[in-house]
Amino acid sequence: DQQVKQNSPSLSVQEGRISILNCDYTNSMFDYFLWYKKYPAEGPTFLISISSIKDKNEDGRFTVFLNKSAKHLSLHIVPSQPGDSAVYFCAASRGILGGAQKLVFGQGTRLTINP
Amino acid sequence: DTGVSQNPRHKITKRGQNVTFRCDPISEHNRLYWYRQTLGQGPEFLTYFQNEAQLEKSRLLSDRFSAERPKGSFSTLEIQRTEQGDSAMYLCASSFSVAAYGYTFGSGTRLTVV
């Protein structure tokens, strides 16, 4: 039962353009969503998050959008830079107000930024 | 603060042997988590601790797996009678109890069972 899905295994974007990574979830009890970035031979690194009471959160070049009715979230990176090349994981949690507990991760999307 | 440290980084073992991994979390963090990641998949939750108490265990954590955090600081994950299906990256993470910014992960221990 894949509760969090990233349907695009890979994405290639030209440097300077916008990268859009998508994520869908099935469990309506999820109330907090996170994006992690992972380089080879390293653990995932927290990137940005959004609570279910919001529909947008922005941090520098990174913006996460949440569409609760569609159970869909997306990560926008503008402008894309070569250092953004990595695997991006979407994750979801319940009860975040009680502290980060169990996260359910998607399968990941490998983003490649071409010069 | 040197982040979350995991040892060893790599472990190759023969099927049927026992293995133990260690995780040293960020010292101020009172929550510690173990995840497992297989090729092409995202991390899957195994278990987590608040201080020394193990609060939740996944059904993925069979009887051959045991995790401890005896003094609320470092944690160990032991796998007994390893099987080839146990080959994966084992990730440890830590956080504060109220952590709206997610966990801090270690670099993981890659286990290969031959």
Interface residues (C-beta under 8 A of the other chain):
Chain A: V4 Q6 P9 Y32 L34 Y36 A41 E42 G43 P44 T45 F46 S49 S51 F89 A91 I96 L97 G98 G99 A100 Q101 K102 L103 V104 F105 G106 Q107 G108
Chain B: V4 R31 G40 Q41 G42 P43 E44 F45 Y48 E56 S58 L91 A93 S95 F96 S97 V98 A99 A100 Y101 G102 Y103 T104 F105 G106 S107 G108
